[in-house]
Amino acid sequence: MFDVVVVGAGSAGCVLAHRLSADPKRKVALLEAGGAQHRSFKVRAPGAWPDLWRTKLDWGLSTVPQQHANNRRIYQPRGKLLGGSSCLNALIYIRGHRDNYDEWRDLGNAGWGWSDVLPYFKKSEDNTRGASEYHGTGGPLSVGDHPSPAPVCRAFAEALAKQCNTRVTDDFNGAEQEGAGIFQHTVKSGARCSTAVGFLDSVRDRANLTVITGAHALGLVLDGDRATGVRCRIGGSEQVIEGREIVLAAGAIGSPQLLLLSGIGPADELRVTGIEPRHDLRGVGKHLEDHLMALVYFEANANATRKLTAANMGWAALTYALGGKGILAEAPTHAGAFVKSRPEEPRPDIQFHMSPWGWLMPNSDEPRPRMWGRYAGFAPGLIYPKSQGEIRLASADPTAAPLIDPRYFSNPADLEHLVNGIKLTREMTARSPLREMLGAEIFPGPSVSTDEQIREHVRATCQTIFHPTGTCKMGNDKSAVVDSELRVHGIRGLRVADASIMPRIVGGNTNAPVIMIAEKAADLIQSSSV
């Protein structure tokens, strides 16, 4: 019998294992369906991240056909190894806008305002810039500046700042998010700092921490209204891992799936899939929100960025293998921005990702060949979607992939937002000093010019930014799944601590906020057991 069983050793689970096992009297089990490949070459190398997709380290999920996006099945990579999606992401460290957390608090979640969560962000962080009002040092998560941003990235920041009448910034996580500049990344000495590296490896030898890999969770064991264990398939046999408290940290797709498989969710929907309802909780799997981005590519000049060829990528792999240096030691998305689509917006509502390389075209729905050449890619993003979707079960089979339906563009305003983002990109790229570094626009290209042509381009080519959230949302309304202490409504001994609890999606990349959620969850668990 464990005191706490954590299901999922991803961005949140590794944090929970680190913090909860700090008390030697607390026995902690950490369950992970994948293995311990977080220090393998391609995971360790920041520049190799797209090569991890559709491998054994990825759940390899896709959405159901998206009605308003040409019926595409849009790819949803999710990490299946220690460190989870923190091993597959683009390593960008962004917290979101401070107002996001005040909104969480104002929705009835006491203790989740900006002033409440900032100490947890700082607690995790070991920022190379040193400690300050907004940053921490000495934490397990390494955060640092990009070592050599391409010239075209700095030109992008200057041009977009001029276009949007905002500032060039060196810190999106400081007093003000708005601006354009170079991202900070979770990289240390040229290697990815996943949560498995940062939080878990240093505590694996604690006698009170048991890490079980290859443990595919099948469902929860319930005794009346109390969760008492987790059914897992480990090495071909089914086992029950018992715990006084169970914490789901399987992500915005995995956590609601496990609740539904356990009979916790909308009763009528559960019966349709052949599962006997144990607790009618209508919000499980609902309220799915995600970020989308559009794509615009230009040829780049020799003074803008390096040229990618098969030969120099081979050399880059050798350079990294021998010394941990070169372009594979760098996070691929150097720069970005948070800007307002209209001056009257209360906070930035467009996030740009900018890369001095070619990305996958036209989208990542299927495997695509690498783009050789010299390019600059600009991706305006939708960070406050009005469309919401859901996670449902395909069947009662716990090994079957769930049905992921974000319902992208079900609210037409989201499509118009990305159309306007492409227009803004074109206006920005016509400004100095950026225009002097760019050649022809190759994607979508000059033939896509009218609003309707741009709409069709977005429907056919948009991509998720891989930020599903909200499917076990926090709150006290009828669609809420957990309360402000992350306890599942109506089930004792069960919490959720991952991106699924966000009552509203944050305006930015979600890895840092998930780590913060886990940091706060650990304190909530510890305080409740005192």
N, C-alpha and C positions, 0 to 999 in steps of 0.2 A: 504494500500500500504506500503510495506516494502522497505527499502533502499537496503538491501541484503537478498536474499533467498538462503540458503545453503541446498542442497539436499544430504542427507546422514550424519548421526551423528556418523560416525566411527572414525578411527584414524585421518583423516584429518578434518572432519566436526566439531568435538568437539573443536579442536584447533582454527579453524576459528571463531566459535561462541564466544569463550573466548576472542580472540584478537579484533574482529570487534566490539563487544558490549562494549568494554572498553570506547568508545566514547558515552556518554549518548544521544547524538543527533542523533546517527545512529540506526535506527530500524532494528533489525535482526530477521529473522525467520530461525529455524533449523528444518528440516523435517526428520523423521526417520520412516521407515516401521515397525520396531520392537518396543519393549517396553523398560521399564526402570528396567531391571533385573540385572544391572551391579554390584549390591552389594549383590546378592544372594549367597548362600553358595558355590556352585560349581564354580561360576565365581570368587568369592573372593579368593578361595583357589588355589594357584598356581599349586599344584600337581594334581588337578582334571580336568585339561583342556581336556583330551581326552573324558571325560564323557559328554562334551557339544556337541560333534558331533552328527548330526542327531536328534537333539532336536528342539524345537520351537525357540531356540536361534540361529539356523543355517539355512542358505538358502538351505543347503543340495544338492549342485550342483555336477555334474560329467561331465567329458568330453564326447564328442562323442567317439565311438570306435577308439582307436589309432592303426593305421595300423602297425606301427613298434614296438609296444609293445603288441603283441599277441591279438590285437583288444580289449584290456581292456578299460573299462570306468573308468577312474581314478578319484577318489573322490577329490572334491575341496571344503572343508569347508570354509564358509564365514559368519561372524557374522551378526546377525539380531537383534540388540538391541543397545541401547545407548553405544557407545564405539566400536561398530562394531567388526572387527577381532582383535582389541587390547584386547578384552575380551576372545578370543578363542586361541590366539597364545601361544607359549612356552616361552614368556617373555624375550627373548634374546635381549640385547641392542647392536646392531652393526650398524655402519654408512656406511660401505663400504670402498673401497680404495679411497684415495684422488685423484688418477688418474681418477677415474670414473667421477668425477665432472669436472675436466679439459677437459675430452673428451666431456662432454655435451657442455661446453663453446666453444670448438673448432669446434663443429658441427654447430655453428652459433647461440648459445644461450648465448648472453652476460649477465653477471651477475650471472652465474651458475657455475663458477669455484670453486675450493676448498676454496680459500681464501674468496670467496663471501658467501659460504654456511656455513662455520664453525661457524660464529657468531650466526646463527640461531639454529644450533645444541646446542650450549652452552646456548642460551637463554631459551630453553625448559627445560634444565637439572637441577636437584637438586641432584648432585652426592655426595654420602656419603664420598668420598675421599677428597672433598673440591675443591675449584676453582684452575685452573691452565691454562696453555697456551691452553690446549685442552679440558678442562672440565669447566662446569658452576655449580653454586649453586643458589638456590633461585627460580628456575623455577618450573613449575607445575608438571613436570615428575620426579618421584623418580627413581633413578638409584643407585643400590648398589651391593656389593659383595655377592656371595653365602655364607651363614652362616656356612656350614659344608660340603664341597665337600668330596665325598667318596674317600678313599685312591687310588682306582683303577683309578680315574680321574687324580690325580696328576702323577701317574705312566704312564698313557697314554701320558700326556704332555711330560714327560722326554723321553719316548721311541720314540715318533714321532719326537721330536726335534733332537734326535741322528740320526734317520733314514734319515731325510731330511736335516741334517746339518744346522739347524736353531736354534732359541732361544726358551727357555721357557719364556713366557711373562705374565705379569699381566694386560696388557691393549691393546686390539685390536683396540681401538679408539684413540690411542695416535699418536706419531710421525710416527710410523711404524706399519702396520697391520700384517706383516708376523710373524709367531710364533705359539706356542701351549700353551694353558693354560686354566684357569678357566674363564668362561663368567661372565660379569655383567648382571644383570636382572632388569626389571622394577617392583620391589617388594619393598614395604615399610612395615616394622613391620609384616612380614609374610603374607601380603595381596597384591593381584595384583593391580598395579597402571595402570589401563587402562586410555585411554584419557578421558573417561567419569568421572572417579574418579579424575584424575589429573587436567583436564582442565574445565570440565563442571559443576560439582557439586557446586563448589565455586561461580559460577556466575548465577546459575539458578534463583535467586531472582532479577536479574536486570530487571527493569521495561521495558527496551528497547529490551529485549531478549524474544522471544516466541519460546518455544520448543514444537513441535507437534509430539507425538509418534503415532504409528499406521497409519502413512500417507504413503501409497504406491504410489510412483510417477508413473504416467501413461504416461506422455509426457510433452513437453514444449509448451507454448503458444507463437506463433510468430506473430509479426506484421511487415510484410515485412521481412527485414533483421535484425530485433531486437527481442530479447527474452524479453517477458514482464511478464511471469508467469510460474507456474508449475501446471499442472492438477494432482490432487491426489484423491485417494479413501480413505476417512477417515470415519470410523464408518459406512460403508455401503453406503455412498453417495459420489458423485463426487463433488469436490470443486476446485476452482482455487486460488492459493496463488500468488498474484501479487508482483512483485519486480522491482525496477529500475535496479538491477543487479542480475543475477542468477549465482550461483557457483555450479557446479556439483562436489560432493565429494563422489560419490557412489562406487568408486573403479574401478579397471581395468576391471571388468566384468560389473558392474552396470552402470558406466558412458557412455561407448559406446553403451550399450543397450538402454539407454534413448535417446541418440542422434539419433540412428537409428529409434526408435519408433516415433520420432518427425520429420522424413523426412530429417534428416541431415546425409549424408553418401554417399556411392557409389550408384548413381542413378539407375543403371541397376539392382543391387541386391535388392534395396528397392522395385522396381516395381514387382519383382518376389514374394515378400512376401505380396503384396497388399497394399503397402504404397506409397502414392504420394510423390515424392521427393520435398523437399522445398529448399535444398541447396546441390549440388553435391560436396561432400567432400570425396575423395576416400580413405583417410587414416583411417577413423573411423572404429574401430574394428580390424584393421590390426596390424602387428608388435608385436603380442603377444609373450612375452618371459617369461620363467619361469625357476626356479631352480629345479633340480632333485637330488635325492640321492639314493645310493645303500645301502644295509643293510648287516651287518655281526654281528653274535652273538656268544658269548662264554659263557660257564658256568664259574662262578667266585668262588673263594675260600672265606672262611669265613673272612679272613683278608682284603678282597678287598671291600666288600660292604654288605649292609644289605639284608636279605632275605625277599621277599614279600610273604605273605600268606593272605588268606581271613581273618584270625583272626587278624593279626596285621594291616591290612588295616581298619578293623572295629574299632580297637583301635585308629588308626590314625585319623579317622573321628571324634571320640568322643573327642580326645585331641585337635583337631583343633577347633571344635565347642565350647569347653569350654574355651580355652585360646589362640587360634590362633597360636599354636605351633605344632611341629612334622613334619613328612615328607610331609604332605600336605601343609605346609607353605613354602616349598622349590620348586623352579623351577626345573623341572625334568631333563633338559639337563644341566648337571653341567659344562662340559668342551667342548672345541673345538679347532680348529686350522685353520690357513690359510697358506698353503704351496704350493710350486711350483711342478708341475708334472715333469718338467725338469729344470735343473739349469739355462738354458738360457732364461726361461720365464721372461718377464719384471716385472710381479707382480704375487702374488699367484693366482692360478687358481683352487685350490681344497680347499673347506671348509669342515672340519670335524665337525659333531655333535657327542658327546659322552655322553651316559647315563649309569648310574650304575643300570639300571632296564631293564627288558624285554620290548620290544616294540611289536606292532602288527605284526603278521606274517601270511602269507607271505607279505601282503600289506594291505592297508586300504580301498580297493575298496568296501568291504562289512564289516559289523560289525564283530569284532573278539573278542574272550574271552580274558580276561586279562591273562598275562603270570605270573603264580606264580613260585617262585623259586629265585635263586641267579644267576644273569646274568650280563654281560657287553655288551653293544651294541655300534657298531661303524658304522657311516654313512658317507662315503666319498661322497662329493657333486659336482655336475656340476654347477658352478656359472657364467660361460660365455658361454651360449649355442649358437651354430651356427644354430640351428633349430628355426624357427619362425612360429607362427600360427595366428589364428584370432578368433574373436567373431562375430557371425552372429545371426540374428533373426530366430527363428523357425517358427514364424508366426507374424501377426500383433497384436496378442493378448498380451497386456502389462503384463498380469499375467503369461504368459508362460515362462518357463526357456529358456535362450538363448542357442545357440549351441556353446559350448566351444571346440575349436580344436587347442591345442598347437602344434600339429604335432610333438610330441616327437620323436626323433631319425630320423626325415626325413633327417637330415644331419648325415651320419654314424659316423662322428668324435665324436659326443656326446656320442654314445654308447661305443666307444672305450675308451673315457675318463673315464667312470664309470667302465669299465672292468679293466683299469689300477688302478683305485682307490681301487678296491677290492684286487688287487695284492699288492698294497702298504700297505693296512691294514694288510694283512697276514705277510708281512715282518716286519712291525712295532710291531705286537703282539708277534713276536718271540724274541724281544729284552728285556733285563732287563731295568728297574725293573718290566715291565709289565708282562712278560711271567710267572713269579713266582706267579702271582695273578690269572691266568686264567687256566681253565680246557679245556675241549674239545671244538672245534669249532662245534656248532650245526646247524648253518645256514650261508651259504649254506651247509657246511659240506665238508668233504674230498672227497666225490664222485664227487664234482664239481671242476674240476682241470684244464681241458684244456681251451683254450681261447674260443672255441665255447660253451662249457658248461657254462662258466661264462657269455658269451653273453646271452644265453638263460635264465639264472638265473636273469640277470638284466632286460630283457624284461618282465619277468613274475612277478617280485617283486619290481621294482623300485617305488619310491613314489615322488610326488611333495613335495617340502619344503614349499609350499603354498605361493609363491611369484609371482603371475601374474603381469605383468607390460606392459607398452608401447602401449596400444591400443588407446590412444589419444595423440600420441607422440608430443613432443615439437620440433619446428624447422621451417624452411622456405622452405623445399623441397616439392615436389608434394605430398608426403605421410604424411606430417605433419598436425596435427589437431589444435594445439594451437601454438601461438607465444611465445617469451621468457617472456612475461608478462601474459602468460596462457590464453590469449583471443582466443576464437575459431575463426579461419580464416573465414572471410566473414559473421559473425553473431555478431552484436553489443549487448552489455549488457550480454554476456555469457562467462564464464570462466570454466576451469576444473582445479581442484587442488587435485590430489591424485596420486597413483602409475601409473595410465594410462599415465601420461605425460612424463614418463622417456624415453628419446630418446635412451638410452641403459640401460639395467638392471645393477644394481650395484652389486659388488662382496661381497655379504653378505646379512643378513636378512634385510627385507625391512621396518619394522615398524618405526624405527628411521628416515630413509630417508623420509617416507611419512609425519611424523610429521614436519620435516624440511621444506618440500615442502609447507605445510599449513602455517607455520610460515612466510615464504617468501611471499606466496600468500596474506596473510593478509596485509603485508606492501605494496605490489603492489596495492591492492585495495584501501587502505587508501591514498596512495600518488596520485592515479589517481582521487580521489574524493575531493581533497583539492582545 
